[in-house]
Amino acid sequence: MILRAMTSNDWPAVAKIYAEGIATGFATFETDIPEYREWDKAHINECRIVAEENDGIMGWAALSPVSSRCVYGGVAEVSVYIGAGHRGKGAGKKLLLKLIEESEKAGYWTLQSGIFPENEGSITLHKKVGFRFLGKRERIGKTQDGIWKDNLLFERRSKTIGQ
């Protein structure tokens, strides 16, 4: 398995993995895959990574800003998705650790993740790499079917940036 920067050429594979995450019903509130241009605008250029094995993409991780206000310039939200056929192989942990490393190089002092309570794999992964549970946002949003969902908020503060 190799980790490398994501390129626009990776979008078809990244979008397929994203669609698999959407299909689970507990990875995101999103219901449709955006066009690459839209996704590209919403994510931080320096912090986009793919895990690749045998010339195929296993998973991806990226950061998006949490706010346009300058005081939150060092705070970003994590997205990490692993393809259905590659879960449980350690790609998520490697991607998230690399994303943390890249985020610190880019000057980010806080990473946060909002995770559905049903997504036990993601909760476990985030705890393993040093994220702490902050609390539960109850009924924070509705699914397309009109079902209210809770979201668990996790945070990781850099030990080297923002001290």
C-alpha positions, 0 to 999 in steps of 0.5 A: 500500500502506498499513500500519495497526494490525490490528483484530479485524475483520481476523481472517478475512483474517489467518487466511487468510494464516496458513493459506497460510503453514502450507500451505507447510510451512516457515513455522511448526510450527503446523498449525491456525489458532487461534480469534481469542480464542486468537491475541489472547491470545498476541500483543502488542496494540500491535504488530499491523500489516496491509499493505493494498492496494485494500481487501484485506490483503496481509500481517500482522506481530505480536509475541508475548512470549517469556516471562512473566518480567519480565526478558524484558519487552522481548523479543518474537518476530516473526511476519510473513506475506504472502499468496501472491498478494502475495509479492515486492512489498515488503510484508514489508519494509515490515511488518517495518520498521513492526513494529520502529518500533512495538516500540521505541515500546512499549519492546521492546529485542530482537526475535527470529525462529525461521526454518526453513532452507528459508524463504529469503525470510524469512531474506533479509528479516530480514537486510535489516532488521538482524536477525543470525543467532545460530545453529541450533537443531537438531531443535528440534521435530517436524512433525505428520508426525513429521519433526524440523526445525531452526530458525535463530535471528535477533535484532535489538537496538534501537539506541534502547531498552535501551542 
